[in-house]
Amino acid sequence: MDITLALGGGGSRGAAHIGVLRVLTRHGFRVRAVAGTSIGAIVASFFAFGYTPDEIETLFSSIDLTRLYGWPLSDGPGLLGVRGIADFLRTHLGNRTFDDLQIPCAAVAVDLNSRREIVLQEGRVVDALLGSIAVPGIFPPKEYPPFRLIDGGTLDPVPVRAARALAPKLPLIAISLNPPLDQPSTPLNVQFSVPRPLADQIARLNITQALTIFAEAVDIGQRQMTSMRLLLDHPDVVIVPAVSEIGLLDNINIREIARLGEVATLEALPLIKKAVSWQTRLKRTFGRKNATC
């Protein structure tokens, strides 16, 4: 049962993608291509390089979240630096490029220079990921000549179109980490998972309330954009794990959040199987017609 996946962005919520992958692989689905935005791009890349869901969970659980983010403005115009994230990615992905992937994969970002969505499928994977996760105002933009990249969720929170381009003939399953607008959400907690001196420094800043309002505004925009893009791009199945109470940079238990992805995927299995079955019948029908022409 071959499928394609589009993994949405959402910071700490992205651990749910691990549970989605685990259930799909255990039930015999073969992921032939995957695209991701932000944290979805990170999980997609590890999976495309051959890491199993269990291995991804183990690696992510080993991260010391208090060392994950750098000091303010240390890497460019952003509230937090990305040195810890970059070090983690380089340790496990090295200098490998998209040509080294075991299955087709794409990372989605947005270019500040051209004001458009960019689908990254060439060059070093780590560089593409650092662009895809560069949440505006939180992490600095990634220089990726000729682009200046920010978080792909700015324009495409769940990269259905990018995933479909990788394998147009396969059923496409989209995993959205953004709840509908009529549901409560926790976009960003002020207490970041950062070293205590940095947390104290942030807490003393007068911009704390402004940052919270900014994060809420971005969350509203991304949820609206998610709804519009899913309606427009029309994936075969949409999975929405119950992760709305998790903030963008929350210190989480990876296994617990992955479990939420598992629960949502188990509930969606009948729809996924139906989509795969329908696609198979469609291919057989058109295949016979083409054979008699």
RAQUICOR-V972888 format. One record per backbone hydrogen bond with DSSP energy under -1.0 kcal/mol. CO is the residue of the C=O (numbers start at 1). NH is the residue of the N-H. E is the energy in kcal/mol with one decimal. If there is no record, write none. Layout:
BEGIN
CO;NH;E
CO;NH;E
END
This chain:
BEGIN
1;30;-3.1
3;32;-2.7
4;173;-2.9
5;35;-2.2
6;175;-2.8
7;37;-2.1
10;13;-1.9
11;14;-2.3
12;15;-1.4
13;16;-2.3
14;17;-1.7
15;18;-1.0
16;20;-1.8
17;21;-2.6
18;22;-2.2
19;23;-2.2
20;24;-2.3
21;25;-2.5
22;26;-2.1
23;27;-1.5
24;29;-2.4
25;28;-1.3
30;3;-2.4
33;5;-2.0
34;106;-1.4
35;7;-2.9
36;108;-2.4
37;40;-2.2
38;42;-1.5
39;43;-2.4
40;44;-2.3
41;45;-2.3
42;46;-2.2
43;47;-2.3
44;48;-2.6
45;49;-1.7
46;51;-2.1
47;50;-1.5
48;102;-2.7
52;56;-2.6
53;57;-2.4
54;58;-2.1
55;59;-2.5
56;60;-2.8
57;61;-2.2
60;63;-1.1
63;65;-1.0
64;67;-2.2
68;85;-1.0
70;81;-1.1
71;74;-2.1
76;78;-1.5
78;73;-1.9
81;70;-1.2
82;86;-3.1
83;87;-2.7
84;88;-2.0
85;89;-2.5
86;90;-2.6
87;91;-2.1
88;92;-1.6
89;93;-2.7
90;94;-1.3
93;96;-1.6
96;125;-2.1
97;100;-1.7
98;101;-1.2
104;34;-1.9
106;36;-2.3
107;120;-3.3
109;118;-3.3
110;150;-2.4
111;115;-1.7
116;111;-2.8
118;109;-2.6
120;107;-2.0
123;98;-1.6
124;128;-1.6
125;129;-2.4
126;130;-2.3
127;131;-1.2
128;132;-2.2
129;133;-1.9
131;134;-1.0
132;152;-1.4
133;135;-2.4
134;151;-2.4
135;138;-1.7
135;139;-2.5
137;79;-2.0
138;80;-3.5
142;149;-2.9
144;147;-2.7
147;144;-2.9
148;112;-3.3
149;142;-2.4
150;110;-2.2
151;154;-1.7
152;155;-1.4
152;156;-2.8
157;9;-1.9
158;160;-2.6
159;163;-2.0
160;164;-2.8
161;165;-1.7
163;167;-1.0
167;170;-1.6
171;4;-2.4
172;236;-1.4
172;237;-1.5
173;6;-2.2
174;239;-3.3
175;8;-2.2
180;183;-1.9
187;248;-2.1
190;192;-1.5
192;194;-1.7
195;199;-2.3
196;200;-2.9
197;201;-1.9
198;202;-2.5
199;203;-2.4
200;204;-1.3
202;205;-1.2
205;208;-1.2
207;211;-3.0
208;212;-2.0
209;213;-2.3
210;214;-2.6
211;215;-2.8
212;216;-2.2
213;217;-2.4
214;218;-2.5
215;219;-2.3
216;220;-2.3
217;221;-2.3
218;222;-2.8
219;223;-2.4
220;224;-2.4
221;225;-2.7
222;226;-2.8
223;227;-2.2
224;228;-2.3
225;229;-3.0
226;230;-2.6
227;231;-1.8
228;232;-2.2
229;233;-3.5
230;234;-1.7
237;174;-3.0
239;176;-2.5
241;243;-2.0
243;246;-1.8
244;186;-2.5
247;250;-1.3
248;12;-2.3
253;257;-2.0
254;258;-2.6
255;259;-1.9
256;260;-1.1
257;261;-1.3
258;262;-1.9
259;263;-2.5
260;264;-2.0
261;265;-2.0
262;266;-2.6
263;267;-1.9
264;268;-1.2
268;272;-2.2
269;273;-2.9
270;274;-1.9
271;275;-2.3
272;276;-2.4
273;277;-2.5
274;278;-2.7
275;279;-2.1
276;280;-2.2
277;281;-2.4
278;282;-2.3
279;283;-2.2
280;284;-2.2
281;285;-2.5
282;286;-2.5
283;287;-2.2
284;288;-2.1
285;289;-1.9
286;290;-2.4
287;291;-1.7
288;292;-1.2
END
